[in-house]
Amino acid sequence: MHNLKDIYFTDMPAEFVESIDPDKGQDYSIIKHVPLVFIRH
């Protein structure tokens, strides 16, 4: 999965979105290698 160029998240819980926030998310390190991350609520 380290070759991902983009990833899309749709209708995810707020807790998940907060967890991948670049500034304060505890799980951001999991997706930080992905150049484009799209989140739609």
C-alpha distance matrix in Angstrom:
0.0 3.8 5.4 5.8 9.5 10.7 10.6 13.9 15.6 19.1 21.8 20.1 22.5 23.8 22.8 19.1 19.5 21.5 19.0 16.4 19.3 19.0 22.5 22.9 19.8 19.2 15.5 14.9 13.3 10.2 9.6 11.9 9.6 9.2 12.5 13.7 13.8 16.5 18.3 21.3 23.8
3.8 0.0 3.8 5.6 8.7 10.7 11.6 15.3 17.2 20.9 23.7 21.9 24.1 24.8 23.8 20.2 20.2 21.7 19.2 16.3 18.8 17.7 21.2 22.0 19.3 18.8 15.4 14.1 12.0 9.8 8.9 10.0 7.0 7.6 10.7 12.8 13.6 16.8 19.1 22.4 25.1
5.4 3.8 0.0 3.8 6.3 9.2 11.0 14.8 17.4 20.9 24.1 22.8 25.5 26.3 25.8 22.1 21.7 23.6 21.6 18.4 20.5 19.4 23.0 24.2 21.8 21.7 18.3 16.6 15.0 12.9 11.1 11.9 8.5 7.9 9.9 11.9 13.4 16.4 19.1 22.2 25.3
5.8 5.6 3.8 0.0 3.8 5.6 7.3 11.0 13.7 17.2 20.5 19.4 22.3 23.2 23.0 19.3 18.7 20.9 19.3 16.0 18.1 17.4 21.2 22.4 19.8 20.3 16.7 14.9 14.2 11.9 9.3 10.7 8.1 5.8 8.0 8.9 10.0 12.7 15.5 18.5 21.6
9.5 8.7 6.3 3.8 0.0 3.8 7.1 10.6 13.9 17.1 20.7 20.0 23.0 23.6 23.9 20.3 19.0 21.3 20.2 16.6 18.0 17.1 20.9 22.6 20.5 21.5 18.3 15.9 15.6 13.9 10.7 11.2 8.8 5.7 5.8 6.5 8.8 11.3 14.7 17.5 21.0
10.7 10.7 9.2 5.6 3.8 0.0 3.8 6.9 10.3 13.4 17.0 16.5 19.7 20.3 20.9 17.4 15.9 18.5 17.9 14.4 15.7 15.5 19.3 20.8 18.6 20.0 16.9 14.6 15.2 13.4 9.8 10.9 9.7 5.9 6.2 4.5 5.7 7.7 11.0 13.7 17.2
10.6 11.6 11.0 7.3 7.1 3.8 0.0 3.8 6.8 10.2 13.6 13.0 16.2 17.2 17.8 14.3 13.1 16.1 15.5 12.3 14.2 14.9 18.6 19.5 16.9 18.3 15.0 13.3 14.5 12.2 9.0 11.2 10.9 7.4 8.7 6.5 5.1 6.2 8.6 11.3 14.4
13.9 15.3 14.8 11.0 10.6 6.9 3.8 0.0 3.8 6.6 10.2 10.3 13.9 15.0 16.3 13.1 11.7 15.2 15.2 12.6 14.3 15.7 19.1 19.8 17.3 19.0 16.0 14.7 16.6 14.4 11.4 13.8 14.2 10.8 11.6 8.5 6.1 4.7 6.0 7.9 11.1
15.6 17.2 17.4 13.7 13.9 10.3 6.8 3.8 0.0 3.8 6.9 6.5 10.1 11.6 13.0 9.9 8.9 12.6 12.9 11.0 12.9 15.2 18.2 18.3 15.5 17.3 14.5 13.9 16.3 14.2 11.9 14.5 15.8 12.8 14.2 11.2 7.9 6.1 4.8 6.3 8.4
19.1 20.9 20.9 17.2 17.1 13.4 10.2 6.6 3.8 0.0 3.8 5.5 9.2 11.1 13.4 11.0 10.1 13.9 14.9 13.7 15.1 17.9 20.5 20.4 17.9 19.7 17.4 17.0 19.8 17.7 15.6 18.2 19.6 16.5 17.6 14.3 11.1 8.3 6.0 4.9 6.0
21.8 23.7 24.1 20.5 20.7 17.0 13.6 10.2 6.9 3.8 0.0 3.8 6.6 8.9 11.5 10.1 9.7 13.2 14.6 14.3 15.7 18.9 21.0 20.4 17.9 19.8 17.9 18.1 21.2 19.3 17.7 20.3 22.2 19.5 20.7 17.5 14.0 11.4 8.2 6.4 4.9
20.1 21.9 22.8 19.4 20.0 16.5 13.0 10.3 6.5 5.5 3.8 0.0 3.8 6.5 8.2 6.5 6.8 10.2 11.1 11.3 13.1 16.5 18.5 17.4 14.7 16.3 14.4 15.1 18.2 16.3 15.2 18.0 20.2 17.9 19.6 16.9 13.2 11.4 8.1 7.9 6.7
22.5 24.1 25.5 22.3 23.0 19.7 16.2 13.9 10.1 9.2 6.6 3.8 0.0 3.8 5.4 5.4 6.6 8.8 10.1 11.5 13.0 16.7 18.0 16.3 13.8 15.2 14.2 15.4 18.7 17.3 16.8 19.4 22.0 20.3 22.0 19.6 15.8 14.3 10.8 10.7 8.5
23.8 24.8 26.3 23.2 23.6 20.3 17.2 15.0 11.6 11.1 8.9 6.5 3.8 0.0 3.8 5.4 5.1 6.1 8.5 10.2 10.7 14.5 15.3 13.5 11.7 13.7 13.5 14.3 17.9 17.3 16.7 18.6 21.7 20.2 21.6 19.3 15.6 14.3 10.7 10.9 8.7
22.8 23.8 25.8 23.0 23.9 20.9 17.8 16.3 13.0 13.4 11.5 8.2 5.4 3.8 0.0 3.8 5.5 5.2 6.1 9.0 10.1 13.8 14.4 11.9 9.6 10.8 10.9 12.6 15.9 15.4 15.6 17.6 20.8 20.0 21.8 20.1 16.4 15.9 12.8 13.8 12.1
19.1 20.2 22.1 19.3 20.3 17.4 14.3 13.1 9.9 11.0 10.1 6.5 5.4 5.4 3.8 0.0 3.8 5.4 5.0 6.6 8.9 12.4 14.0 12.0 9.0 10.0 8.8 10.3 13.4 12.3 12.3 14.7 17.6 16.6 18.7 17.0 13.3 13.2 10.5 12.1 11.3
19.5 20.2 21.7 18.7 19.0 15.9 13.1 11.7 8.9 10.1 9.7 6.8 6.6 5.1 5.5 3.8 0.0 3.8 5.4 5.5 6.5 10.2 11.8 10.7 8.3 10.7 9.7 9.7 13.3 12.8 11.8 13.6 16.7 15.3 16.7 14.7 11.0 10.6 7.8 9.7 9.3
21.5 21.7 23.6 20.9 21.3 18.5 16.1 15.2 12.6 13.9 13.2 10.2 8.8 6.1 5.2 5.4 3.8 0.0 3.8 5.5 5.2 8.9 9.4 7.6 5.7 8.5 8.9 9.1 12.8 13.2 12.9 14.0 17.5 16.9 18.2 16.7 13.4 13.5 11.0 13.0 12.3
19.0 19.2 21.6 19.3 20.2 17.9 15.5 15.2 12.9 14.9 14.6 11.1 10.1 8.5 6.1 5.0 5.4 3.8 0.0 3.8 5.6 8.7 9.7 7.4 4.1 5.4 5.3 6.6 9.9 10.1 10.7 12.1 15.5 15.4 17.5 16.6 13.4 14.3 12.4 14.9 14.7
16.4 16.3 18.4 16.0 16.6 14.4 12.3 12.6 11.0 13.7 14.3 11.3 11.5 10.2 9.0 6.6 5.5 5.5 3.8 0.0 3.8 6.2 8.7 7.9 4.7 6.7 5.1 4.2 7.9 8.0 7.5 8.7 12.1 11.8 13.7 12.9 9.9 11.4 10.2 13.4 14.2
19.3 18.8 20.5 18.1 18.0 15.7 14.2 14.3 12.9 15.1 15.7 13.1 13.0 10.7 10.1 8.9 6.5 5.2 5.6 3.8 0.0 3.8 5.5 5.6 4.4 8.0 7.9 6.0 9.7 11.0 9.9 9.8 13.4 13.2 14.1 13.2 10.5 11.8 10.6 13.6 14.2
19.0 17.7 19.4 17.4 17.1 15.5 14.9 15.7 15.2 17.9 18.9 16.5 16.7 14.5 13.8 12.4 10.2 8.9 8.7 6.2 3.8 0.0 3.8 5.9 6.0 8.9 8.9 5.8 8.4 10.7 9.4 7.9 11.5 11.9 12.4 12.4 10.8 12.9 12.8 16.1 17.3
22.5 21.2 23.0 21.2 20.9 19.3 18.6 19.1 18.2 20.5 21.0 18.5 18.0 15.3 14.4 14.0 11.8 9.4 9.7 8.7 5.5 3.8 0.0 3.8 6.2 9.2 10.7 8.4 10.8 13.6 13.0 11.3 14.9 15.6 15.9 16.0 14.4 16.0 15.5 18.4 19.0
22.9 22.0 24.2 22.4 22.6 20.8 19.5 19.8 18.3 20.4 20.4 17.4 16.3 13.5 11.9 12.0 10.7 7.6 7.4 7.9 5.6 5.9 3.8 0.0 3.8 6.5 9.0 8.0 10.7 13.2 13.4 12.6 16.4 17.2 18.2 18.1 15.9 17.4 16.2 18.9 18.9
19.8 19.3 21.8 19.8 20.5 18.6 16.9 17.3 15.5 17.9 17.9 14.7 13.8 11.7 9.6 9.0 8.3 5.7 4.1 4.7 4.4 6.0 6.2 3.8 0.0 3.8 5.4 5.3 8.4 10.1 10.7 10.8 14.6 15.2 16.8 16.6 14.0 15.6 14.3 17.2 17.3
19.2 18.8 21.7 20.3 21.5 20.0 18.3 19.0 17.3 19.7 19.8 16.3 15.2 13.7 10.8 10.0 10.7 8.5 5.4 6.7 8.0 8.9 9.2 6.5 3.8 0.0 3.8 5.8 7.5 9.1 11.0 11.5 14.9 16.1 18.4 18.6 16.2 18.1 16.9 19.8 20.0
15.5 15.4 18.3 16.7 18.3 16.9 15.0 16.0 14.5 17.4 17.9 14.4 14.2 13.5 10.9 8.8 9.7 8.9 5.3 5.1 7.9 8.9 10.7 9.0 5.4 3.8 0.0 3.8 5.4 5.7 7.7 9.1 12.2 13.1 15.9 16.0 13.6 15.7 14.9 18.0 18.6
14.9 14.1 16.6 14.9 15.9 14.6 13.3 14.7 13.9 17.0 18.1 15.1 15.4 14.3 12.6 10.3 9.7 9.1 6.6 4.2 6.0 5.8 8.4 8.0 5.3 5.8 3.8 0.0 3.8 5.3 5.6 5.9 9.5 10.4 12.6 13.0 11.0 13.6 13.4 16.9 18.1
13.3 12.0 15.0 14.2 15.6 15.2 14.5 16.6 16.3 19.8 21.2 18.2 18.7 17.9 15.9 13.4 13.3 12.8 9.9 7.9 9.7 8.4 10.8 10.7 8.4 7.5 5.4 3.8 0.0 3.8 5.5 5.1 7.9 10.1 12.7 14.1 12.8 16.0 16.4 20.1 21.5
10.2 9.8 12.9 11.9 13.9 13.4 12.2 14.4 14.2 17.7 19.3 16.3 17.3 17.3 15.4 12.3 12.8 13.2 10.1 8.0 11.0 10.7 13.6 13.2 10.1 9.1 5.7 5.3 3.8 0.0 3.8 6.0 7.7 9.0 12.4 13.4 11.9 14.8 15.3 18.8 20.4
9.6 8.9 11.1 9.3 10.7 9.8 9.0 11.4 11.9 15.6 17.7 15.2 16.8 16.7 15.6 12.3 11.8 12.9 10.7 7.5 9.9 9.4 13.0 13.4 10.7 11.0 7.7 5.6 5.5 3.8 0.0 3.8 5.5 5.6 8.8 9.6 8.2 11.5 12.5 16.2 18.3
11.9 10.0 11.9 10.7 11.2 10.9 11.2 13.8 14.5 18.2 20.3 18.0 19.4 18.6 17.6 14.7 13.6 14.0 12.1 8.7 9.8 7.9 11.3 12.6 10.8 11.5 9.1 5.9 5.1 6.0 3.8 0.0 3.8 5.5 7.6 9.4 9.0 12.6 14.1 17.9 20.1
9.6 7.0 8.5 8.1 8.8 9.7 10.9 14.2 15.8 19.6 22.2 20.2 22.0 21.7 20.8 17.6 16.7 17.5 15.5 12.1 13.4 11.5 14.9 16.4 14.6 14.9 12.2 9.5 7.9 7.7 5.5 3.8 0.0 3.8 6.2 9.1 9.9 13.7 15.9 19.6 22.3
9.2 7.6 7.9 5.8 5.7 5.9 7.4 10.8 12.8 16.5 19.5 17.9 20.3 20.2 20.0 16.6 15.3 16.9 15.4 11.8 13.2 11.9 15.6 17.2 15.2 16.1 13.1 10.4 10.1 9.0 5.6 5.5 3.8 0.0 3.8 5.7 6.7 10.4 13.0 16.6 19.6
12.5 10.7 9.9 8.0 5.8 6.2 8.7 11.6 14.2 17.6 20.7 19.6 22.0 21.6 21.8 18.7 16.7 18.2 17.5 13.7 14.1 12.4 15.9 18.2 16.8 18.4 15.9 12.6 12.7 12.4 8.8 7.6 6.2 3.8 0.0 3.8 6.7 10.1 13.3 16.7 19.9
13.7 12.8 11.9 8.9 6.5 4.5 6.5 8.5 11.2 14.3 17.5 16.9 19.6 19.3 20.1 17.0 14.7 16.7 16.6 12.9 13.2 12.4 16.0 18.1 16.6 18.6 16.0 13.0 14.1 13.4 9.6 9.4 9.1 5.7 3.8 0.0 3.8 6.5 10.0 13.1 16.5
13.8 13.6 13.4 10.0 8.8 5.7 5.1 6.1 7.9 11.1 14.0 13.2 15.8 15.6 16.4 13.3 11.0 13.4 13.4 9.9 10.5 10.8 14.4 15.9 14.0 16.2 13.6 11.0 12.8 11.9 8.2 9.0 9.9 6.7 6.7 3.8 0.0 3.8 6.6 10.1 13.2
16.5 16.8 16.4 12.7 11.3 7.7 6.2 4.7 6.1 8.3 11.4 11.4 14.3 14.3 15.9 13.2 10.6 13.5 14.3 11.4 11.8 12.9 16.0 17.4 15.6 18.1 15.7 13.6 16.0 14.8 11.5 12.6 13.7 10.4 10.1 6.5 3.8 0.0 3.8 6.6 10.1
18.3 19.1 19.1 15.5 14.7 11.0 8.6 6.0 4.8 6.0 8.2 8.1 10.8 10.7 12.8 10.5 7.8 11.0 12.4 10.2 10.6 12.8 15.5 16.2 14.3 16.9 14.9 13.4 16.4 15.3 12.5 14.1 15.9 13.0 13.3 10.0 6.6 3.8 0.0 3.8 6.6
21.3 22.4 22.2 18.5 17.5 13.7 11.3 7.9 6.3 4.9 6.4 7.9 10.7 10.9 13.8 12.1 9.7 13.0 14.9 13.4 13.6 16.1 18.4 18.9 17.2 19.8 18.0 16.9 20.1 18.8 16.2 17.9 19.6 16.6 16.7 13.1 10.1 6.6 3.8 0.0 3.8
23.8 25.1 25.3 21.6 21.0 17.2 14.4 11.1 8.4 6.0 4.9 6.7 8.5 8.7 12.1 11.3 9.3 12.3 14.7 14.2 14.2 17.3 19.0 18.9 17.3 20.0 18.6 18.1 21.5 20.4 18.3 20.1 22.3 19.6 19.9 16.5 13.2 10.1 6.6 3.8 0.0
